[in-house]
């Protein structure tokens, strides 16, 4: 099951345009510099970062070791 989900994610990533990849990369860099950048999602350990200029939204989880795990990543 996990392999099927990973394959689906890889297919979606492959479909991103160069512009979408660049916009997403900028958001991920901003989060990696300041993991507290996003707002807390109530009742969860997730954080929600939205960049209105680039039109990107990232839902992520920061571990105790400050490693960032992306849960969902782009909004058009």
C-alpha positions in Angstrom: 0.0 0.0 0.0 2.8 2.4 0.9 4.5 1.7 -2.4 1.4 2.5 -4.3 1.1 5.9 -2.5 4.7 6.6 -3.1 4.3 5.9 -6.8 1.3 8.3 -6.9 3.3 11.0 -5.3 6.2 10.5 -7.7 3.8 10.8 -10.6 2.4 14.0 -9.3 5.9 15.5 -8.7 6.8 14.5 -12.3 3.9 16.5 -13.6 5.0 19.8 -11.9 6.1 22.5 -14.3 9.4 24.2 -13.8 7.6 27.3 -12.5 5.6 25.2 -10.0 8.8 23.4 -8.8 10.5 26.8 -8.3 7.6 28.2 -6.3 7.4 25.1 -4.2 11.2 25.1 -3.6 11.0 28.7 -2.4 8.4 27.8 0.2 10.3 24.7 1.4 13.5 26.8 1.8 11.5 29.4 3.8 10.1 26.6 6.1 13.5 24.9 6.5 15.0 28.3 7.6 12.2 28.9 10.1 10.1 25.8 10.9 7.8 27.9 13.0 6.8 30.0 10.0 3.5 28.2 9.4 0.5 28.4 11.8 -0.5 25.5 14.0 -3.4 23.3 12.8 -5.6 23.0 15.9 -5.8 19.6 17.5 -2.8 18.2 15.5 1.0 18.5 15.3 0.8 19.8 11.8 1.6 23.3 10.6 0.1 25.2 7.7 2.2 27.6 5.6 0.6 29.6 2.8 2.5 31.9 0.5 -0.1 34.1 -1.2 2.5 35.7 -3.6 3.7 32.3 -5.0 0.3 30.6 -4.6 1.8 27.7 -2.6 0.5 26.0 0.5 2.5 23.5 2.5 1.1 21.3 5.3 4.0 19.9 7.3 5.2 18.3 10.5 8.3 19.3 12.5 9.9 16.4 14.4 11.6 16.8 17.8 14.9 16.9 16.0 13.6 19.8 13.8 13.4 17.6 10.7 10.5 18.6 8.5 8.1 16.1 6.9 5.9 17.4 4.1 2.4 16.1 4.2 0.8 18.0 1.3 2.4 20.7 -0.8 0.9 22.7 -3.6 -2.2 24.8 -4.3 -2.9 26.3 -7.7 
